[in-house]
């Protein structure tokens, strides 16, 4: 296995030194930063998330900060989800689309006030996109990447760890809501969120020089609960049916194809980017949809660098967009982005590098 050579184009996160001290073994590149992927024992990291509590360096979830008189207007123009009732301290899951209605990101929007918003983004250059749209519309806003880096605490025992650090008020946070506070002089925001379905929080550190300090505070508080390091790349993501925009989507994928239609409000104003295209797609109906795949075979066989074709009777009907070994189901599972003519219960063949593998289409989530 090769290693990644450090260079000025690839930024470390504030927590990378701590992650390396924990025994980081593999990593990915995400938003031109290093995203820890595994600490050497994927099954142990998986069960820690399912049964206990795990801490993740997810500082690669960069913030696009929009401030100024027209901040709320731009936030809505960028999002086909209605933000009119969003309150300060509230977060919302928001698909972002281009003018063709194609998904380009799926951030969490955090509303600080009417004139300050964060888009906590997935892996794509939304700073450029937001800046271009703002200039095109002549809006009075400032767009920047602030010094903000999330650290996730995930798992069924996460609430106990975070409450021991900040107080019992964190138990009352509704999902995606957040509160700005301080921790031993460090400015942070605490949000009930995270890229898993096991429950947890994200602590947004607003001083990148304090990464080691925050990591060690969380590690110490979590010690009675056997906390340990992990990553959002765990198979739990696939089992739980969570979408990875850019991984499970291509240059033509719209929200309706990947189960995100519930986050699109078709009656938002016409000036929202992509809304006209999304109305047309909704009227005509999507041509593809997302289903789960249960593959035959009893040995882990993860997806490589590319999607793998799905065929039925020798005809291509879709693609497998990810594949991972499920420790609970004890088989390889993945997602299909596939023709709407194919339904759960149908059998397909996956064109894998080592040969064809049979698979069954199933509804999502798996668990």
N, C-alpha and C positions, 0 to 999 in steps of 0.2 A: 504494500500500500504506500502511495506517495504522501508527502506532506505539502502543505500550502506555504509558499515562501512569503514572508512578511513584505509588504510594500506600502507606499503612501496611499495607494488607491483602496487598500483594504484596512478598515479601521478596527481596532480592538474595542470591545465594550468595557465599561468601567468595572465589570465583574470578571473579566477574562483571567486575570492573575489568580483570583480566588478559585475559579473553575479549574485552572491548570493545577493548582495545589491540591484540589480534590481528586485529581487523577484523570482529567479529561483525556479521552482516547481518540474520538472522532468529532469532526465539526463540519458545518456547511457554511456556504457564503449566502448571505441574505441582506438585502439593502446595503451591499458593499461592506458588510461587517461579518464578524465571525459568530456563528450560531452554534453553541455546543450541541452535539447530537447524542453522544454516549460516553459513559465513564467506564466502560469495559464489561459491564454485566447487564445487558438489556433486560433480561428477565427479572433480575432483582430490582432494577429501576422501575419496571412495569408494575410489579406487585406493591412496591412502595407507594406508587400513585393510587392504586386501586384500594389498598387497605389502610394506608397511613398518611404520610405527608411528604411532599417532595418540593425542593426549591430549584427554580429554573432561571438561568440567565436568558432573558428575552429582551434585552436592551436593543436588539435589532428591530423591534417594533418602534420605529422612529415616529416622532410627533411632527405633524405639519401644523404649525400654529398660525391661525388667522386672527388678526386683531384689526381694530379700526371701526369707523362709523358703519361701513357696509359689511362687517364680518358675518352677521347673521344672514344677510342676503346672499353672500357668496356661498356660505355653508349649504344653503338650500339649493342654490343653482347647481352645485356639484352633486347633490344627492337626490335620487328619485324617491326617497322616503320622506314623508311629511314631518318636518321638524318644528312646526308652528307651536306645538304644545310642549316642546322640550324645555325643561327648567334648569336653572343653574344647579350644578351638582349632579346632573343626570347624564348618563351615557346611553347611546343607542348604537346597535349594530346597523351599519349603513353600506349597502352596495354602491359602488361608484361605477358609472358606465360612460363610454364615449358616445359620440353623436349617433352611432349605429346601434346603440343599445347593448354593446359588448361590455362585459365585465372587465374592468381594469384594476380594481382593488376592492377590498371589503373591510374597511377599518372600523374601529369603534370610535364614534364621535363622543367627545367629552365637552360638554358646554360649561364653561367657567362663568360666563356672563354674556350679556347680549353683544358685547364687543370683543369677546375672546373665546375661541374654540380650538380644540386639538382634534386632529384626525390621527388616531394611533394606527398606523398603516401596516399592511402586509407588504410583500416584496415588489414594489415598483415605484417609479419616480413621480410621486404625486405632487411634490413641491413644484416641479416644472409645469405640470398640468394645471394646478391651481393658479399659479402665477400667470400662465397664458390666458386662462379663462377670465381672470380678474382684469388683465390688461385689455382684452378684447371687449369686455363690457364696460370699461372705464370706471371701475369700482374703487372706492377710497378704502383700501386695506393694505396691511403689511403682512407678508408671508415669509416665514422663516422656520428653521429647525432649531427649537430651543434645546438647552442642555437638560434633557429629560430621558431617563433610562429605566424601563420597567424591570423589576425583579418579581417573578411569580412564585407564589406559595400555593401549592395545589394538593388536593386529596381530602378525604373525609375528616382528617384531623387538622386541616389548615386553619380552621376557625379558631381552634384552641391556641395555636401558635401565634397567630396574628393578634388575637385578643390579649394574650399575655404581654405583647409588645406595646400595643396602643391603647388597650382598654376595651371594656365590654361594648362600647358604642359600635364597634365594627360588626357585631352580631346583628345589628339592626339595619345595616346597609342593605337596600334592595339591589337586586342583580343589575349590574352596569352602573349603579350610582357610586359616587365617590366623594371624598372629603379631603381638602387640603389641610395639612397639619405639619408639625415638626417632630423630629425624633433625635434627641441628643444634639440639637443644633442643626440637624440636616433638614432642609425643606423637602417634603414629600407630599404626594397625593396617594391615598389608599382607595382602591376601587375593588368592588366585589366582581371579579371577572377572571378570565383565564382560558387558555385554549385546551380545555378538557371539560368533561361532564361530571367530574368527581367533586366539583366545588372548590372554591378557593378565592384568592385575592391577587391583585397586582399592586406592587408598591412602586410608584413612579418617583424615582430619585431625581431631584432637581439640582444636583451638584455632582457632576461626573468624577470629581476628585475624591469622592467619599465612597466609592464602590466597595472597597475591601471592608470598610467599617460597617456598611449596611449588611453585607453578606455575613459577616461574623456575628452581628446582633441577631439576625434571623437564625443562623446556625445554632447559636447558644440557646436561644429561646426554644428551638425545636428539638434540642437534645433529649428532653424527657419523652418525646414522642417518636424517637428514632428517625428524625429527619435526615435526608440525604439528598444528593444532587440528582438531577434528572433533566429531561428535555421534552419539548412538545412533539418530538419525532416518535414518541412511544406508540405502539400499536393501538393504544386506547383511543387515539384520535380517529382511526379508521373504524374501529368497533362502534364508536359513538356516532358515526355519521357526520363528522365535521368536515366541511369543505376547505380545501386549500386552493385559493385562487392563484393561478399561475402554475400550479401542479396538477389540479384536477380540471383545469379549464384551458382552452386554447384561444387563438385570436378571433374566434367567431362565437364564443360561448356567451349566452345571455343569462340573466338571473333565473328565468323560468326553467332552464334546462338543468340547473343544479340545485333545485329546491329552495331558491332564495326569492321566489315570487312573492312570498308573504311580506317581504320587506320593501316592496315596490308599491307606491301609492299612485295609481294612474291619474288621479284628479289633481295632482300638484300643478302649479302654473306651467304654462307652455315654455317659459324661459329656462326650465330645468334641463340640463344637458342630457340628451338621449331620450327624453320622455315621449316624444312623438314616435320614435322608433319602437320603444317598449310598448306603447299602446297598440301599434300595428302587430307586433309579435304576439301580444296577448290575444288580439282578435283572431289572428290566423292560427294560433297554437304553435308551440315549439315543435321542431322536427326531431329533436333528441331529448332524452331525459336521463337522469342519473339513477342507477340501481346498484345494489351490491352484488358481489360475485363470491361464491364459495367454490374454490378450486379443488380438484382431486389431487391427491398426493399427500404424503406424510412427512415431508422434509421442508424446512423453511426455504423459500425461493422468492426473495424480495424483487421488486421491480428495479431495473437498472436505470440508465440515463434517458430512456425514451418510453413512450406509451407502446402498448402491444395490441395488435389488431385482434378484434373479436369477429369470428365468422360463424355463419349458420348455413349448412349445406353448401359450403365452399364459397359463399358470398360474404363480403365484409359488411357487418352491420353496426360496428362501433369500435371503441377502443377501451382497453383497460388502462386507467389513469394512475392507479397506484396498487401496490400489492404488499402485504406484510403477513407475518406469522402471528396468528391470534393465540395467545397463551391460554385463554379461557375456552375458545372453541376448538383448539388444537388442530388448526388447519390454516392454509393460506387463504386470505380474504382480500378483496380489493373493491374498487369502484369501476363501474361501467358507464361510460358516456355513450349512449346507444340509441338507435332508432326507436321512436315511440311505437313502432310496430312490434317490438320485443317487450315482453312483460315478465314479471316475477313468475318463476316456475319454469320458464323456458331454459333449454340447454344450449350452450354455445361452446365453441372451441377457442381457446386462447393461443395465439401464435407466439409461443415463447422461444427464446434463443435456442433452447435444447430440444425443441419439438412441440407439437400440439399437446395441449392439456385441456381436458374437459372441465366445464364449470357450469354451475347453476346460477341463474339470476334470482336475486332475492330483494325484498324491500329493505330500505334503510330506516333506522340504524340496525346493526346486527344485534346489539345488546342495549 
